[in-house]
């Protein structure tokens, strides 16, 4: 835990969330909230041929939640609902200490300092959870 929890890379990601506008006609929408801090992420999705084709986000979260949503949104287009759910589950496993792997999603190493702060984990998971659940609903 020598690295600062909030650093320039986290703040840069938080300020540049891709797909940061709700979709006008989504196939599915999911809102996830952190009961700890009140952070919220709403994900709108459209699937095509079993893959995420369009994504719209409304992110009202702390810098860590924004940065995590930014990382998820930057790589989510083109993935299946199962792949998105796998990423969500692997992030949770990393945060809880069940896994040491961060190589499953580009850029996640920037969030490594937050692993030692369990109160921040719910906010970090929001983007991954909302997008994965919305993709599952739209693909059903």
Buried (B, 14 or more C-beta within 10 A) or exposed (E): EEEEBBEEBBEEBBEEBBBBEEBEEBBBBBBBBBEEBEBBBBBBBBBEEEBBBBBBBBBEBBBBBBBBBBBBBBBBBEBBBEBBBBBBBBBBBBBEEEBEEBEBBEBBEBBEBBBEEEEBBBBBBBBBBBBBBBBBBBBE
